[in-house]
Amino acid sequence: MKDQIERAIDLVIEQDQNEFLEFLKAQERIDNYTVRPDGTVDVDGDANLFKMNLTKIPVKFGVVTRDFLCDHNQLTSLIGCPEEVRGSFNCTHNQLTSLIGCPEEVRGSFNCTHNQLTSLEGSPVEVGGSFNCSYNLLTSLIGCPEEVRVGFYCNHNPINFTKKDIELAKQGKAPLGLPLSFVLMKKKEKEFYKR
């Protein structure tokens, strides 16, 4: 297994998309795929980049018809992620500070826990399942999805967000028409001066 991961890392460094895709297919980490004329890769099935010690996504994905997994890596960017994921999307346990580059639409659940996110800018507009951004460094929900069909979870961040905070953020609003980050900053300031 270790030799396989080292070979995958070599292929990423060499920037050889075709060899990397064939490596994934041989390891049964990717199902059938097609490469568009512009080099974008569509996958009919799952794309599994789980625990490959990647620091970046070495392929520009288009549509993935099932799940896209890039969790438990060392990713600092989601550039290269699919435009659309028809299953679930998981980018947990990375070094992400931003969601820029993630899919615009995820029909299943979206999980970005255990990163270093300071913002939800770049989130999908619509998530068909649950959206979980717990265990990050969030002090604002600005940029969160406009629609989450199942559940929105944002526990264990520096701010304890309420259901009202989530609803207002999804609408792009905050109390008194102020940006939510400003309101939360003032709230934190008041708590500090009470001590």
C-alpha positions as CSV (number, residue, x, y, z in Angstrom):
1,M,0.0,0.0,0.0
2,K,2.8,2.4,0.9
3,D,4.5,1.8,-2.5
4,Q,1.2,2.5,-4.3
5,I,0.8,5.8,-2.4
6,E,4.4,6.8,-3.2
7,R,3.8,6.1,-6.9
8,A,0.6,8.2,-6.8
9,I,2.5,11.1,-5.3
10,D,5.2,10.8,-8.0
11,L,2.5,10.9,-10.6
12,V,1.1,14.1,-9.1
13,I,4.5,15.7,-9.0
14,E,5.1,14.7,-12.6
15,Q,1.8,16.3,-13.5
16,D,0.8,13.3,-15.6
17,Q,-3.0,13.3,-15.5
18,N,-3.5,10.3,-17.7
19,E,-1.1,8.1,-15.7
20,F,-2.7,9.3,-12.5
21,L,-6.2,8.4,-13.7
22,E,-5.0,5.0,-14.9
23,F,-3.4,4.5,-11.5
24,L,-6.7,5.4,-9.7
25,K,-8.6,3.0,-12.0
26,A,-6.1,0.1,-11.4
27,Q,-6.5,0.7,-7.6
28,E,-10.3,0.7,-8.0
29,R,-10.4,4.3,-6.7
30,I,-12.2,5.6,-9.8
31,D,-14.9,4.1,-12.0
32,N,-15.3,4.8,-15.7
33,Y,-14.1,8.2,-16.8
34,T,-14.0,10.3,-20.0
35,V,-11.7,13.2,-20.7
36,R,-13.3,16.2,-22.4
37,P,-11.3,18.1,-25.2
38,D,-10.4,20.8,-22.6
39,G,-8.9,18.1,-20.3
40,T,-11.7,18.1,-17.7
41,V,-12.5,14.6,-16.4
42,D,-16.0,13.3,-16.0
43,V,-16.5,10.2,-13.8
44,D,-19.3,7.8,-14.2
45,G,-19.4,6.5,-10.6
46,D,-17.2,7.3,-7.6
47,A,-13.9,9.1,-7.4
48,N,-11.9,8.1,-4.3
49,L,-8.8,10.1,-3.4
50,F,-9.1,9.2,0.3
51,K,-5.8,9.2,2.3
52,M,-3.4,9.6,-0.6
53,N,-1.2,12.2,1.1
54,L,-2.1,14.7,-1.6
55,T,-1.4,18.4,-1.2
56,K,-3.5,19.3,-4.3
57,I,-6.0,17.6,-6.6
58,P,-4.0,16.7,-9.7
59,V,-6.9,16.5,-12.1
60,K,-9.6,18.9,-13.1
61,F,-12.8,17.0,-12.5
62,G,-16.1,17.9,-14.2
63,V,-19.1,15.8,-13.2
64,V,-18.9,12.8,-10.8
65,T,-22.1,10.8,-10.9
66,R,-21.7,9.3,-7.4
67,D,-19.4,10.2,-4.4
68,F,-16.2,12.3,-4.5
69,L,-13.9,11.6,-1.6
70,C,-10.7,13.6,-1.0
71,D,-10.6,13.4,2.8
72,H,-7.7,12.6,5.1
73,N,-5.0,14.3,2.8
74,Q,-2.9,17.4,3.2
75,L,-5.0,19.5,0.8
76,T,-4.7,23.3,1.1
77,S,-7.0,24.0,-1.9
78,L,-10.0,22.4,-3.5
79,I,-9.0,23.6,-7.0
80,G,-9.6,20.7,-9.3
81,C,-12.7,19.4,-7.5
82,P,-15.7,18.4,-9.6
83,E,-18.1,21.1,-10.8
84,E,-21.0,18.8,-9.8
85,V,-21.2,15.8,-7.5
86,R,-24.4,13.8,-7.8
87,G,-23.6,11.8,-4.7
88,S,-21.8,13.1,-1.5
89,F,-18.7,15.2,-1.2
90,N,-16.2,14.7,1.6
91,C,-13.1,16.9,2.1
92,T,-12.7,16.4,5.9
93,H,-9.3,16.2,7.7
94,N,-7.2,18.4,5.4
95,Q,-5.5,21.7,5.8
96,L,-8.2,23.8,4.0
97,T,-8.7,27.4,5.0
98,S,-11.2,28.1,2.1
99,L,-13.9,26.2,0.2
100,I,-13.1,28.0,-3.1
101,G,-12.9,25.4,-5.8
102,C,-15.5,23.0,-4.4
103,P,-18.5,21.8,-6.4
104,E,-21.2,24.3,-7.2
105,E,-23.8,21.6,-6.6
106,V,-23.8,18.5,-4.4
107,R,-26.9,16.3,-4.5
108,G,-25.9,14.3,-1.5
109,S,-24.2,15.4,1.7
110,F,-21.3,17.9,2.0
111,N,-18.7,17.4,4.8
112,C,-15.8,19.7,5.4
113,T,-15.2,19.1,9.1
114,H,-11.8,19.0,10.7
115,N,-10.1,21.7,8.6
116,Q,-8.9,25.2,9.3
117,L,-11.7,27.0,7.5
118,T,-12.1,30.7,8.5
119,S,-14.9,31.3,5.9
120,L,-17.5,29.4,4.0
121,E,-17.0,31.5,0.8
122,G,-17.0,29.1,-2.1
123,S,-19.5,26.7,-0.7
124,P,-22.0,25.0,-3.0
125,V,-25.1,27.0,-3.6
126,E,-27.2,23.9,-3.1
127,V,-26.7,20.8,-1.0
128,G,-29.2,17.9,-1.4
129,G,-28.3,16.2,1.9
130,S,-26.7,17.6,5.1
131,F,-24.0,20.3,5.3
132,N,-21.4,19.9,8.0
133,C,-18.7,22.5,8.7
134,S,-18.0,21.6,12.4
135,Y,-14.5,21.6,13.9
136,N,-13.1,24.5,12.0
137,L,-12.1,28.1,12.8
138,L,-15.3,29.8,11.6
139,T,-16.4,33.1,13.1
140,S,-18.9,33.8,10.3
141,L,-21.3,31.8,8.2
142,I,-21.2,34.2,5.2
143,G,-20.9,32.3,2.0
144,C,-22.8,29.2,3.2
145,P,-25.1,27.3,0.9
146,E,-28.5,29.0,0.2
147,E,-30.2,25.6,0.3
148,V,-29.5,22.6,2.5
149,R,-32.2,20.0,2.4
150,V,-31.4,17.8,5.4
151,G,-29.4,19.4,8.2
152,F,-26.8,22.2,8.7
153,Y,-24.2,21.5,11.3
154,C,-21.6,24.0,12.5
155,N,-20.6,22.9,16.0
156,H,-17.2,23.2,17.6
157,N,-16.1,26.5,16.0
158,P,-15.0,29.6,17.9
159,I,-18.5,31.0,17.7
160,N,-21.6,29.0,18.8
161,F,-23.9,29.6,15.9
162,T,-27.7,29.5,16.5
163,K,-30.4,28.2,14.1
164,K,-31.3,31.9,13.5
165,D,-27.7,32.7,12.5
166,I,-27.8,29.8,10.0
167,E,-31.1,30.9,8.5
168,L,-30.0,34.5,8.2
169,A,-26.7,33.5,6.7
170,K,-28.4,31.3,4.1
171,Q,-30.4,34.3,3.1
172,G,-27.3,36.5,3.0
173,K,-28.7,38.6,5.8
174,A,-27.7,39.3,9.4
175,P,-29.5,41.1,12.3
176,L,-30.1,44.8,11.7
177,G,-28.8,44.5,8.1
178,L,-25.2,44.3,9.3
179,P,-22.8,41.7,7.9
180,L,-23.0,38.6,10.1
181,S,-19.3,38.7,10.8
182,F,-19.6,42.2,12.1
183,V,-22.4,41.2,14.4
184,L,-20.6,38.2,15.7
185,M,-17.4,40.2,16.2
186,K,-19.3,42.8,18.3
187,K,-21.0,40.0,20.3
188,K,-17.5,38.5,21.1
189,E,-16.3,42.0,22.1
190,K,-19.1,42.4,24.6
191,E,-18.4,39.0,26.1
192,F,-14.7,40.0,26.4
193,Y,-15.5,43.3,28.2
194,K,-17.9,41.5,30.7
195,R,-14.9,39.6,32.2
